[in-house]
Amino acid sequence: MHLTLKIITTVALNPAIDRTLVVPGFTAGATNRVAAVRVDPGGKGINVVRAAQALGARVQVLGFLGEQNADLILKNLAQVHVAHDFLMVPGETRVNMKIVEPSTGQLTELNESGFAVAERQVAELIRLVEQRLPETAVLVLAGSLPAGVPDTIYRDLIALAREAGVPTILDSDGEPMRIALAARPTLIKPNRNETERLLGRRLEGPDAVVRGARQLLAEGPEVVVVSSGADGAALVTARQSWWATPPDIQPGSTVGAGDSMVAGFAVALSRGLSLSDALRLATAAGTATAGLDGTQVCSGDAVEAVLPQVRIAEVSILGEGGDAR
């Protein structure tokens, strides 16, 4: 099936420079030796656009960058031929430190808050996204918000996309996600921890995850996907539910795995794939990324290799709020 001529557009409001340190035997409160360092452009919006391009899609990223250290991100995106249009704001793009203990795979993250954005720049960003909607196949809204950007931003952008007939994918946390649900995004993809925060309760096991996804579905989205790392992911609509189980892999860094899942869904929607096939592609993309070091994202070849190993099972729900079996 051929890709649409339109573009997958991601919005990166709070991008980052990810600095990954490999530290054998990492111990908090002690002197540690760094064995390897990797630096990548990061933040959800940029991770999604990189992974979507690796899957063969035409892509562009819109957003903000701190003018003092924008060069690393701009040069990297230019090297991989990712189209971009960033509004420069005073200050620095945040630098996120990822500490990986290689023998256990344990990841410790130290994420900075980022720059502050003025009200006029928020309005300018909204106009920029609106201008790009006619050429957009799928609009992806992903990540945290920098200071100065209101929690209503995702809700407002989803409303604009809906008016333009453009499907939306939302992957955020806390109030920006909660507020945006009523705008009826096409698909949301919180992970299990984010879903627990939205619902205010623990979700133990696949049955509870499916029930939690159904509860979020009632808030407005058309499709809810809740990812649970190596355990798999639930996809729930008003009529059907599926559970995807990824193959066992040698884990690398899980940074960017959820973002690669979002990219898989964006590519699938742009290609008109069924939701079960979209779940398979997204799970394969997330799994392929989870096997890599640092904040690298999947390659198309790696995803193709994983794709046949992903198991998709339909889940029966007995009535509203019933048990998943």
N, C-alpha and C positions, 0 to 999 in steps of 0.2 A: 504494500500500500504506500502511495507516495505522500510525502509531507505536503501540507498546505503551503502556499506561497507566503502566507502571513508568518509573523514572528512571535515567538514566545518572549514576552516582556516580563522581566522581574524588577521589583522595586526594592532597592537596598537603602533603607533610611539610616542604618547605623552599621556601615561596613567596618571591617577590622583588618589589621595585619596580624596574622596568626604566627606566633613564634613557638615552634615545638621543640622541646628539649628532651632528649632521651637520657635518662638518669638511672643507671643500674643501682639497685638497692636504695632508691630514694627514701629518705627519712626526714620527716618534718622536724624542725628544730635542730638539725645537724648540718655539718658541712658536707655538701654533695658534689660529686664530679660529673660533669656533663660529657657524655660520650659522643653525641651527635646533635646537630642543630638543623632545623629546616624552617624556612620562612615562606609563607604563602599568603596571597590575598584571601580574606575570609569574611565571616559574617554570612548569615543564611542566604541573603539575596544573591551574593556573589557566588557562593558555593552552588546554589541551584543553577545559575546561568552557566557555570563551567560544566556541570554534569549534564545539563540538557544539550549543550553543544557536543559533548562527547557521545551522546546518543543520536547525533545526526540532525538535530534541529537547528533552524535559524533562530538566533537569540539576540536580545539586547538587554542591557541593565541600565536603569535610571536610578538616581538617588543623590545623596550628599557625600562629599569628601572633605576632610579637613585640609586646608590649603598648605599647611606646613609640612606634611609628609605624604602628599598624594602621589608622588612619583612612582613609588614601588607598585602600587595597585594599577596605576595607569599603564606603566610599562609592561606589567605582566599580562594585562588584558589585551594590550596591543600585540604582544608576542603570540598569543593564542587566537588572535583575530576575533575577539568578542567586541561587538559594537556597544558603545556606552555613551551616556550623556549625564555627567555629574554636575551638580551645582556646588561650587566651592564655597565653604563656610570658614570663618575664622577658627584657628586652633588646629589641633592634631586629630587625625583619625586614630581611634583607640588601638592599642597594641594588646592582644590577648596572649597570655603565656599558657602553654599546654605542657605539662610535665608528664612524661610517660615512663613508667617502670617496666622495662622490656620483659622480664621474666614472668611477671604476673599480668601484664597488660593494663595495670591500674593507671587511670588518668586523673591527674589533678589539674584543674583549670583556674586561672586567675584572670578574670575578664574585667577590663577597664570600662568606665561608663561612656567615654567618648565626648565629642564636642557638643556645644549648644547651638541650636538653630533659632534664628529670628522668625517672628510671625510672618513677615513678608516673604521669607524664603520658603516657608511651608506653603504659602499660597502659590508661589512660583512653581514648586514641585507638583502641586495638584494640577496646575495648568499644563505642565509638561506631560504628565501622564495622560491627561485628557486629549492632548494633541496627538499622542501616539496610539490611542485606542483604535482608530480606523485601520491601522496596519497590524494590529495585535490579534493573534489566534487565541492565546490564553494569557491572562494577567496573573502573575504570581506575587503575592504579598507575604513577605517572610522576614521574621526577625524582630529584635527589640527596637525601641524608639529612643533616640537621643533626647537630651534635655531640650525643651522648647517645642517639641512636636506633641500635639494633643493626643490623648488616648482614642479620640474619635477618628483618627486619620484613616485607618483601614476601613471603617464603616463607610466613610465618605467616598473613598476610592472604589469600593465594591458597588456602591450605589451608582456612580458614574459608569462603571463597566457594565452593569446590568442595563442601564438606559441605552448603551451602545450595542447591546447584544453580545458582549464578550464574556466568556466563562472565567471564573476567578478561582484561585486556589489560595487558601490562607493558612499560614503556619506561624503562629505567634503564641504568646503566653499572657496570662493575667488579664488585666482590664482591657487592653487593646483587642484581645481575642474575644472576651466576653461581650463587649459593646458591639463588635462587628457581626456577631451571630445573627442579630435581627435583620441585617441587611441582606441576608440569604446568599452567602457565598456558595458557589457551586460545590466546592469540596474543601473540607478542613482536615489538617493532619497534625493534631497534637500527639505527643508521645504519652505513654501511660502516666508518667509523673505530672505532666501538664494537665492531663484529663482529671487526675485526682484532685489537683488544686482547683480546677473549674467546678468540680462537683462537690468538693469538700468531704471526700471519703476515700478510703483505700479501695483498690481494685485488685483482688487476689485471684489470679488465674484467668484463663480465656473467657469463661462464662461471664465473670464480672466485667471484663473489658468490653464484651459485646453489649451487655446491658448498659454500661456507662456510655458507650457510643450511641445507643438508641436514645438515651436521655438527652444527649447533646443534639441529636437529630431534631428533637422536638423544639429546639430553640431557633431553628431557621435554615441551617444548611441543607443542601440537597443530598450530599454524601458526606459521611463521617468516616475517617480512617484513624484508628488509634494504633500506633506502633509500639511494640513491646520488645525491641531489641532482638536478640537471638531467639526469643520465644515465638516471634512472628508478629502478625498484624491483623486487625479486624477491619473489614470494610462493611458499612451498614448503610442501606437506603430504606425508604419507606416500605419497600416490598421484599427485599432480599438482604441476606447477610452472608459474608464469606470470611474464612480464616485462612491466611497465607502462612505457611511454615517454610522458612528458608533452610537450605542445606547447612550442615555443620562445616565451618571453615576454620582455618588458623587465624585467630583474630589479630588485627593490627591496631589501629586507632579508630575508635568509633566516631571521632569528630567528622562531621559531614555526611554520615550515613543517612540520617533522617532527611537532610537536604537533598541527597541523591534520590531518595524515595519521592520527594516532592517533584524533582525533575522528571522522574519516570512517569508520574501521573500527568504532568504538564505535556510531555511528549505524547503520551497515549491519548489525551483529550484532543490534541492538535491533529492526531491521525484518525480520530474517530473510532478508536478501539472500544471494545466492550469493557465494562467495569471489571469483570473477572480477569480479562487480559491486561487491563491497566494495573490491577493489583499484582499480577505476576511480574510485569515489567518493573514496577516500582520496587517490589521486594528484591528482585534480582539486582537492581541498581544499588539499593542500600546495602545488600550483602557484599557486592563487589567492592564497594568503598570501605566497608568495615574491615576488609582484609588488607588494607593498605596502611602504610606508616604516615605519621604526621597528619596534615590536612589535605592530602591528595584526594581527588575524586576519581570515580570509576572511569574506565575506558569502555568504548563500545564493544570491543572484543571480549573483555572480561565479563560484561553483562550478558552477552550472547552465550558464553560458556556456562554461566550460572542459571540462565533462564529455564532450561529443561528440568533442573533439579528442584525448582520451587513447587511445592504442593499447595493446591488451592482446594479447599473443602467448603461446600455450602453448609451454613449453620441454620438450623430450624429454631424459630422463636415461637413459643406457644403463647399467643396473645400479647397485648401491650404490657410490657414490664414482666413478661413471663421468663421462664428459664431457658437458657441456651443449652442445646444438647448436641 
